[in-house]
Amino acid sequence: MRLVAPLLPPEVHCCEIGHELKSPRLFPEEEAIVVGAVNGRRQQFAAVRYCARMALGRMGCPPMPIVPGPQGAPVWPPGFVG
């Protein structure tokens, strides 16, 4: 069941997943960030990146690494906000 998407205006894109996604792939730059993390944190990190890439892809953005910036927030591709 999708809960968030119906609440958003049409120009806003989102991705909702549950436990059905086991281990989405990370780019090497992202993998390096969670190399020493426990499995649960790695899965959470990967799921967030998966959802971000799905939503960005709906707006024409090609898949790319989404790494944290100096403050820890994701660095979005130019022209996008999250």
Backbone as a ProteinNet text record, in pm:
[ID]
protein_1_A
[PRIMARY]
MRLVAPLLPPEVHCCEIGHELKSPRLFPEEEAIVVGAVNGRRQQFAAVRYCARMALGRMGCPPMPIVPGPQGAPVWPPGFVG
[TERTIARY]
84.4	0	89.3	62.9	138.8	63.9	131	65.9	102.5	224.9	273.2	238.8	258.9	243.6	110	-3.5	-130.6	-141.6	-57.5	-62.5	22	103.1	199.4	148	191.6	155.5	224.4	173.3	226.4	373.9	426.7	567.3	663.8	611	693.8	690.1	805.9	813.9	868.6	819.4	867.7	874.1	932.2	941.4	914	825.6	793.9	822.2	893	919.3	893.1	874.9	860.3	975.4	948.5	1053.2	1080.3	1010.9	1029.3	1165.7	1231.1	1361	1469.8	1544.5	1643	1777.4	1840.5	1972.8	1999.2	1949.9	1978.1	2126.8	2172.7	2315.1	2352.8	2473.9	2529	2640.6	2662.2	2778.5	2901.3	3019.8	3140.9	3161.7	3129.8	3144.6	3053.4	2934.4	2839.7	2882.7	2927.2	2973.5	3085.5	3174	3286	3238.9	3122.6	3070	3022.4	2968.3	2911.3	2992.7	3116.7	3199.1	3211.4	3217.1	3232.1	3103.2	2992.2	2864	2802.7	2717.4	2644.8	2545.2	2502.3	2416.7	2288.4	2225.6	2101.9	2121.8	2229.6	2259.9	2291.5	2364.2	2394.7	2266.2	2173.3	2046.7	1964.8	1961.5	1889	1950.1	2080	2151	2121.8	2128.5	2104.7	1959.9	1865.2	1723.9	1693.7	1752.3	1731.7	1788	1906.4	1966	1882.5	1831.5	1745.4	1622.6	1555.6	1435.5	1468.8	1578	1617.3	1642	1712.1	1740.3	1611.7	1518.8	1390.7	1315.9	1305.6	1234.8	1307.2	1439.1	1515.8	1501.1	1499.7	1484.4	1352.6	1247.9	1117.2	1119.6	1222	1235.5	1347.4	1395.2	1494.3	1639.3	1665.4	1803.4	1861.7	1977.3	2037.8	2088.6	2099.4	2150.6	2291.6	2314.1	2445	2457.1	2580.1	2598.6	2534.1	2477.4	2422.8	2497.7	2594.2	2680.8	2648.4	2679.9	2656	2754.9	2706.5	2791.9	2857	2920.5	2992.5	2905.2	2777.9	2686.5	2613.7	2639.1	2576.4	2452.1	2398.3	2280.7	2322.5	2234.2	2268.9	2299.8	2396	2427.3	2349.1	2248.4	2162	2225.7	2189.8	2240.7	2198.4	2275.5	2238.3	2097.1	2021.6	1883.7	1779	1820.1	1725.5	1740.9	1632.3	1635.3	1564.2	1595	1533	1500.9
-117.5	0	124.4	213.5	337.7	447	508.7	605.7	750.1	774.5	911.7	970.5	895.6	948.2	1019.3	966.3	1036.3	1173.3	1198.2	1325.3	1434.6	1398.3	1491.5	1554.7	1678.2	1738.6	1663.4	1675	1595.4	1619.1	1736.3	1762.8	1705.9	1647.2	1585.4	1434.4	1371.1	1227.1	1161.2	1042	968.9	820.2	746.7	601.7	545.9	449.7	385.8	236.7	184	40.4	-11.3	-140.5	-206.5	-302.7	-413.2	-512.1	-600.7	-574.5	-658.3	-639.4	-528.6	-500.6	-547.8	-648	-708.6	-639	-625.8	-563.9	-495.5	-371.3	-299	-271.7	-263	-240.6	-95.7	-78.7	53.9	80	205.8	244.1	230.6	209.9	196.5	314.6	435.8	553.7	544.9	487	470.8	355.2	247.9	130.2	169	257.2	300.1	370.7	431.1	504.5	409.5	294.8	202.4	73.7	74.1	-46.5	-108.6	-28.5	-83.2	-86.9	-55.4	-47.8	-186.4	-196.4	-320.6	-342	-464.4	-501.1	-417.6	-394.5	-316.3	-175.5	-113.2	22.4	20.5	-80.8	-93.5	-107.9	-190	-210.4	-81.7	-10	116.6	217	229.9	321.3	286.2	158.7	113.7	137.5	113.8	133.5	280.3	368.2	511.7	553	504	537.8	480.1	359.9	297.1	385.5	426	509.3	643.1	703.4	831	814.5	708.2	685.7	658.3	586.2	560	691.7	775.2	902.5	994	1002.3	1084.5	1032.7	902.4	843.1	879.7	894.1	934.5	1076.6	1151.3	1288.7	1300.6	1186.4	1187.4	1188	1174.3	1175	1034	1018.8	885.4	838.4	707.2	656	708	750.7	801.7	787.5	791	782.7	902	874.2	979	966.5	1053.9	1046.7	1161.8	1144.6	1252.6	1367.6	1488.4	1606.3	1628.6	1743.3	1772.4	1768.1	1800.7	1800.2	1665.9	1572.1	1440.8	1425.3	1535.4	1528.7	1483.4	1414.1	1370.1	1487.7	1467.9	1565.2	1523.7	1601.9	1569.1	1615.4	1551	1596.2	1741.2	1814.7	1953.5	1963	2057.3	2079	2003.4	1922.1	1841.4	1872.4	1858.6	1871.2	1750.3	1721.4	1605.2	1632.9
0	0	0	-88.3	-99.2	-23.3	72	158.5	129	88.5	73.3	-62.7	-169.7	-306.1	-330	-285	-310.8	-243.7	-145.3	-73	-137.4	-235.6	-294.2	-421.6	-450.5	-579	-692.4	-815.1	-926.4	-959.3	-927.9	-959.4	-855.5	-749.4	-645.3	-663.5	-665.9	-685.2	-559.7	-532.8	-415.7	-448.5	-358.8	-370.1	-231.7	-224	-96.7	-107.8	-12	-8.7	131.6	138.9	268.3	285.7	343.7	369	247.2	136.6	17.9	-47.6	-21.1	-81	14.2	-26.5	64	64.5	-49.2	-50.3	-183.8	-197.2	-321.3	-334.4	-456.3	-482.6	-458.5	-411.3	-389.6	-490.2	-521.6	-600.4	-510.1	-567.6	-485.1	-388.7	-432.4	-346.2	-224.3	-242.8	-132.4	-42.4	-104.3	-29.5	67.1	23	106.8	233.9	229.5	344.6	454.5	415.4	514.3	528	483.5	483.6	623	727.8	862.7	943.3	880.5	951.9	973.7	1073.5	1097.3	983.8	966	853.4	846.6	959.9	959.9	906.9	946.5	897.8	749.1	704.4	561.6	480.2	528.6	457.9	453.5	565	570.7	472.3	473.9	385.1	238.9	205.2	67.4	25.5	115.9	83.4	55.4	134.2	112.4	-23.4	-57.6	-187.3	-301.6	-283.8	-385.2	-410.7	-303.6	-318.4	-384.2	-342.8	-402.5	-551.8	-590.3	-733.2	-811.6	-752	-820	-844.5	-742.7	-757	-856.2	-846	-940.2	-1083.1	-1099.6	-1232	-1297.3	-1218.5	-1272	-1327	-1286.7	-1335.3	-1438.4	-1487.7	-1594.3	-1550.3	-1423.4	-1374.1	-1385.2	-1446.7	-1456.5	-1319.7	-1299.1	-1171.5	-1144.4	-1022.1	-980.2	-829.5	-778.2	-633.3	-561.9	-446.2	-360.1	-227.6	-209.8	-91.6	3.8	131.1	226.3	206.7	230.5	227.5	362.8	382.6	506.4	632	618.1	732.2	747.7	657	663.7	577.8	525	437.9	298.4	227.1	91.5	-1.5	-88.8	-192.6	-317	-350.9	-464.9	-593.9	-705	-835	-860.3	-939.3	-970.2	-1026.3	-976	-1022	-944.5	-847	-768.1	-619.3	-546.6	-400.4	-341	-217.7	-153.6	-10.1
[MASK]
++++++++++++++++++++++++++++++++++++++++++++++++++++++++++++++++++++++++++++++++++

